[in-house]
Amino acid sequence: MTEILLFTPMHIRDVLLRNRIVTAPMHQYSAIGGFPTDWHMVNAGRWALGGAGMVMLESTKVEERGRGTIGDLGIWKDEHVEPLRRIADFIRANGASPAIQLGHSGRKGRVSRPWEGQAALTADCCPPDEWERWDVVSSSALPFSETSAMPRALELSEIPAAIDAWGAAAARADKAGFDAIELHGAHGYLLHQFLSPVANTRTDPYGGSEENRMRFFLEVVESVRANWPAGKPLFVRLSIEDEAGWGPEENIRLCRRLKPLGVDVIDCSTGGLTSAVPNFFRLNSFGYQVPYAEQIRREADIMTMAVGLIIHADQAEEILQRRQADLVAIGREFLYNPNWGLDAAQKLGADPNYALSPPQAAHWLTKRARRGFGGKGSTWAAGIHEAASGE
Ligand SMILES: Cc1cc2nc3c(=O)[nH]c(=O)nc-3n(C[C@H](O)[C@H](O)[C@H](O)COP(=O)(O)O)c2cc1C
């Protein structure tokens, strides 16, 4: 029988993942002053209990001014470490590997939550001193859209501190006990704003040529690696395709530079640099970004994670069997079914004894399965048929 790859444990550096399912980073917009709330504990906790191999917390901001919304999670000060550690500890105690995405919104910052309209905030959003500090910065003074805040281009003299903020955040993530970091270099946020010639029109060493536009990104990676233990994995999320002058060819060249700097996995997403919806998004279909994970894996010779409308267990398994990616990230399906990992294991027949479930549930589920209820291929109709035919 072919090995079920989705549930085959995997080592990345010194970290052992119990399976290859990662929860995609998803903003919860529910932090207060950057601090996680009970919501984060319950939400990340249920994904660990639900069978993920790695639970990755949402884009957590390395600078206060890098927040997208007032509810963004933060790691810009030491006080954030302890409450994050509680969450990391709970995830680990329940068999998953705790990971955190580090981010900075740059020119996409200072907006209301999506369900509040994602509109540019005004000074009445927060106390005057907080508003004062919420300085929207980018590579250049070019807004994301007609309605978003006008960013201020980072001065050349400010760039070293902007880079150091990522390294300091990585050191805090280590203290908080996370096993892996992902740098959010996609979706038109600050790192992407430096890469794209549409957002970056600087004329100093951080703009102009492709080499110069990569510089901020590469220096951030160096700063993070210098503050992040050699035994712990480093992921980078990129928008492999966009309509903003930074596409697959440029990304392949970037990934070839990232690997020697200590990046282990490229999480392959798309889009987000401009407010225009790129054409390829209209092709929104099962696994629409998987070809990018396959291309980067092959051409940049680096491990990849596929994401985007990976819905079904057999679909995830096929991506791995076809060597299109090394890991799969599941986003909205985990919002819908926080037990996605457990469910996938049953559907693929990978966990007959419910070993992936917490012991509080496993004992009872195994006994139930012995009596013919639940598990692979289980439906009510099939159960009634079996009972009627005496099978
Ligand atoms: C509520 C929500 C919040 C998200 N927040 C983030 C985020 O913090 N960082 C990020 O890189 N992507 C974010 N994304 C994108 C997801 O990580 C993922 O790439 C996208 O939802 C596609 O995967 P899916 O089809 O499995 O949901 C978010 C998506 C959703 C639905």
The ligand as an SDF file (V2000), in Angstrom:
LIG
                    3D

 31 33  0  0  0  0  0  0  0  0999 V2000
   -9.9380   35.2960    8.0510 C   0  0  0  0  0  0  0  0  0  0  0  0
   -8.6610   35.2090    7.2550 C   0  0  0  0  0  0  0  0  0  0  0  0
   -7.5260   35.8350    7.7350 C   0  0  0  0  0  0  0  0  0  0  0  0
   -6.3140   35.7170    7.0310 C   0  0  0  0  0  0  0  0  0  0  0  0
   -5.1760   36.2520    7.5760 N   0  0  0  0  0  0  0  0  0  0  0  0
   -3.9840   35.9800    7.0090 C   0  0  0  0  0  0  0  0  0  0  0  0
   -2.7780   36.2760    7.6790 C   0  0  0  0  0  0  0  0  0  0  0  0
   -2.7520   36.6970    8.8420 O   0  0  0  0  0  0  0  0  0  0  0  0
   -1.6170   36.0440    7.0160 N   0  0  0  0  0  0  0  0  0  0  0  0
   -1.5860   35.4950    5.7580 C   0  0  0  0  0  0  0  0  0  0  0  0
   -0.5160   35.2900    5.2030 O   0  0  0  0  0  0  0  0  0  0  0  0
   -2.7190   35.1550    5.1320 N   0  0  0  0  0  0  0  0  0  0  0  0
   -3.9110   35.3360    5.7360 C   0  0  0  0  0  0  0  0  0  0  0  0
   -5.0530   34.8700    5.1530 N   0  0  0  0  0  0  0  0  0  0  0  0
   -4.9500   34.0220    3.9450 C   0  0  0  0  0  0  0  0  0  0  0  0
   -4.8910   32.5390    4.3520 C   0  0  0  0  0  0  0  0  0  0  0  0
   -3.6990   32.2460    5.0730 O   0  0  0  0  0  0  0  0  0  0  0  0
   -4.9490   31.6080    3.1180 C   0  0  0  0  0  0  0  0  0  0  0  0
   -3.8170   31.8430    2.3200 O   0  0  0  0  0  0  0  0  0  0  0  0
   -6.2040   31.8450    2.2790 C   0  0  0  0  0  0  0  0  0  0  0  0
   -7.3540   31.8820    3.1080 O   0  0  0  0  0  0  0  0  0  0  0  0
   -6.3640   30.7250    1.2360 C   0  0  0  0  0  0  0  0  0  0  0  0
   -6.3950   29.4440    1.8410 O   0  0  0  0  0  0  0  0  0  0  0  0
   -7.8040   28.6670    2.1360 P   0  0  0  0  0  0  0  0  0  0  0  0
   -8.5120   28.5470    0.8190 O   0  0  0  0  0  0  0  0  0  0  0  0
   -7.3880   27.3430    2.6920 O   0  0  0  0  0  0  0  0  0  0  0  0
   -8.5850   29.5100    3.1080 O   0  0  0  0  0  0  0  0  0  0  0  0
   -6.2750   35.0080    5.8040 C   0  0  0  0  0  0  0  0  0  0  0  0
   -7.4380   34.4160    5.3170 C   0  0  0  0  0  0  0  0  0  0  0  0
   -8.6200   34.4850    6.0340 C   0  0  0  0  0  0  0  0  0  0  0  0
   -9.8390   33.7790    5.5040 C   0  0  0  0  0  0  0  0  0  0  0  0
  1  2  1  0
  2  3  1  0
  2 30  2  0
  3  4  2  0
  4  5  1  0
  4 28  1  0
  5  6  2  0
  6  7  1  0
  6 13  1  0
  7  8  2  0
  7  9  1  0
  9 10  1  0
 10 11  2  0
 10 12  1  0
 12 13  2  0
 13 14  1  0
 14 15  1  0
 14 28  1  0
 15 16  1  0
 16 17  1  0
 16 18  1  0
 18 19  1  0
 18 20  1  0
 20 21  1  0
 20 22  1  0
 22 23  1  0
 23 24  1  0
 24 25  2  0
 24 26  1  0
 24 27  1  0
 28 29  2  0
 29 30  1  0
 30 31  1  0
M  END
$$$$
